C-alpha cells in the first residue's frame, strides 16, 4: 500500500458510509414537531368543545308554556362565586374576592323587580291592588318576572286563559328557567303539591370583585306542582342562590342543592326535590 501523502489526514474507510449513521438532529426535530403538533391539536379541540358548550348554554330555544311538561331540564351545577385562596392573597383580613357572573340590569328594571318581589312576599298578594301594581310594572318594563306574577294572580283567581297568556310572555322574555321536580321515595312525581313560596337570589359582584350585592331576590308565591311534579321559575342569566325552599305541611323535602350557589347548564336547569311524609 502506498504511503499516505498527508499523515495528518486519516485514511477513509471505504466500508463506512455517513448515510448509514442515524441523524440524531433530524430525529429530535421530528419529536419536537410532533409534540408541538399535539399541543396545537389539543387547543383546537379544547376551543371547539368550549365553543359548543357556550353555544348550548347560551342558546335560547323557543319555550312553549303549553308544552312545559316536555321541557328538558338537565340538573343544575353547584358552583361558587368565591375565588380560590391564591387569588385572595393580595387582600388583608381574609377579605375574599369573587368571580363576577356578569349580571347587570338597569336601575329602573331593578326597582321594578324589587317592587314586584315585595308584593309577591306580601300575604295580601291575592288582592286586586296587587294586580294593579304588578300590571303597572308589567306595562312599564315588560319584564318576565312581572308577567309571571301577574299570571300567578290570574291563575289563583281561576282565569286560566289570562294566566297562560302572561306565563307565555314570561317564557318568551326570561333568559333562563329553573325547574324544581318533586318526587316521592319511589321516584314518582308528586303532583298538586301546594308550595307557599320559593325565593331565589340573583347575586351581583361589586367593589372590583370584593363585595356581593344580594338584594335582588325573586319571590315566587302560591305554587302548585303540575302532573309531572314540577314548578317552573323564570330567572335572570347569572349564578343563583337558594334563599327559601319550602317545606309543605305534612312533608319533609330534601333539595339538592339547598344552599350555596349554582348555575344552569342550558337555558333550563332542574333542582331535584325528594319528598317524604313527615313523621
NORHU-V942447 format. One record per pair of residues at least 4 apart in sequence whose C-alpha atoms are under 6 Angstrom apart, sorted by the first residue. I is the first residue (numbers start at 0). J is the second residue. D is the distance in Angstrom with one decimal. If there is no record, write none. Layout:
I;J;D / I;J;D
This chain:
28;32;5.9 / 41;45;6.0 / 42;46;5.8 / 53;57;5.9 / 54;58;5.7 / 56;264;5.8 / 56;265;4.1 / 64;167;5.3 / 72;267;4.9 / 72;268;4.8 / 72;269;5.3 / 73;268;5.2 / 73;269;5.7 / 74;268;5.4 / 74;269;4.5 / 75;262;5.9 / 75;263;5.0 / 75;268;4.9 / 75;269;5.4 / 76;261;5.4 / 76;262;5.3 / 77;261;4.2 / 78;260;5.5 / 78;261;5.0 / 79;260;5.4 / 80;97;5.2 / 80;98;5.0 / 81;97;4.5 / 82;96;5.7 / 82;97;5.4 / 87;95;5.7 / 87;96;5.8 / 90;94;5.7 / 96;208;5.4 / 96;209;4.7 / 97;208;5.0 / 99;204;5.4 / 100;237;5.7 / 102;237;5.6 / 111;136;5.9 / 116;217;5.8 / 116;218;5.3 / 119;124;5.8 / 119;218;5.9 / 119;220;5.9 / 124;129;5.8 / 130;134;5.9 / 136;140;5.9 / 137;141;4.8 / 137;142;6.0 / 137;145;5.3 / 143;169;4.2 / 143;172;5.3 / 143;173;5.4 / 146;165;5.2 / 146;169;5.5 / 147;166;5.5 / 147;169;5.6 / 150;162;4.0 / 150;165;5.0 / 150;166;5.6 / 153;158;5.2 / 153;162;5.1 / 154;158;5.6 / 154;159;5.5 / 154;162;5.3 / 163;167;6.0 / 169;173;5.7 / 173;233;5.6 / 174;235;5.5 / 174;236;5.6 / 175;233;5.9 / 175;234;5.3 / 175;235;6.0 / 175;236;5.9 / 175;266;4.8 / 175;267;6.0 / 176;232;5.4 / 176;233;4.4 / 176;234;5.6 / 176;267;5.0 / 177;231;6.0 / 177;232;5.0 / 177;267;6.0 / 177;268;5.1 / 177;269;5.9 / 178;230;5.8 / 178;231;4.7 / 178;268;6.0 / 178;269;4.6 / 179;229;5.4 / 179;230;5.5 / 179;269;5.5 / 179;270;4.7 / 180;228;5.4 / 180;229;4.3 / 180;271;5.3 / 180;272;5.8 / 181;188;5.9 / 181;189;5.6 / 181;228;5.1 / 181;272;4.7 / 181;273;5.8 / 182;186;5.2 / 182;187;5.1 / 182;188;4.3 / 182;189;5.2 / 182;273;5.2 / 182;274;5.8 / 183;187;5.4 / 183;273;5.9 / 183;274;4.9 / 188;227;5.5 / 188;228;4.5 / 189;228;4.7 / 190;224;5.2 / 190;225;5.4 / 190;226;4.9 / 190;228;4.5 / 191;223;5.5 / 191;224;4.9 / 191;225;6.0 / 192;223;5.3 / 192;224;5.2 / 193;223;4.7 / 194;222;5.0 / 194;223;5.9 / 195;220;5.9 / 195;221;5.1 / 196;219;5.3 / 196;220;4.1 / 196;221;5.8 / 197;218;5.9 / 197;219;5.1 / 197;243;5.5 / 197;244;5.3 / 198;217;5.6 / 198;218;4.5 / 198;242;5.2 / 198;243;4.8 / 199;216;5.6 / 199;217;5.3 / 199;240;5.9 / 199;241;5.0 / 199;242;5.4 / 200;216;4.3 / 200;239;5.7 / 200;240;4.9 / 201;215;5.7 / 201;239;5.2 / 202;212;5.8 / 202;213;4.8 / 203;211;5.7 / 203;212;5.0 / 204;208;5.6 / 204;210;5.9 / 204;211;4.7 / 205;210;5.2 / 205;211;5.7 / 206;210;5.7 / 224;228;4.9 / 224;229;4.9 / 224;230;5.3 / 225;229;5.6 / 238;261;5.9 / 238;262;5.1 / 239;260;5.4 / 239;261;5.3 / 240;259;5.8 / 240;260;4.7 / 241;258;5.6 / 246;252;5.9 / 249;276;6.0 / 249;277;5.2 / 250;275;5.6 / 250;276;4.4 / 250;277;4.6 / 251;274;5.9 / 251;275;5.2 / 251;276;5.9 / 251;277;5.3 / 252;273;5.5 / 252;274;4.6 / 253;272;5.5 / 253;273;5.1 / 254;272;4.6 / 255;271;5.8 / 263;268;4.9
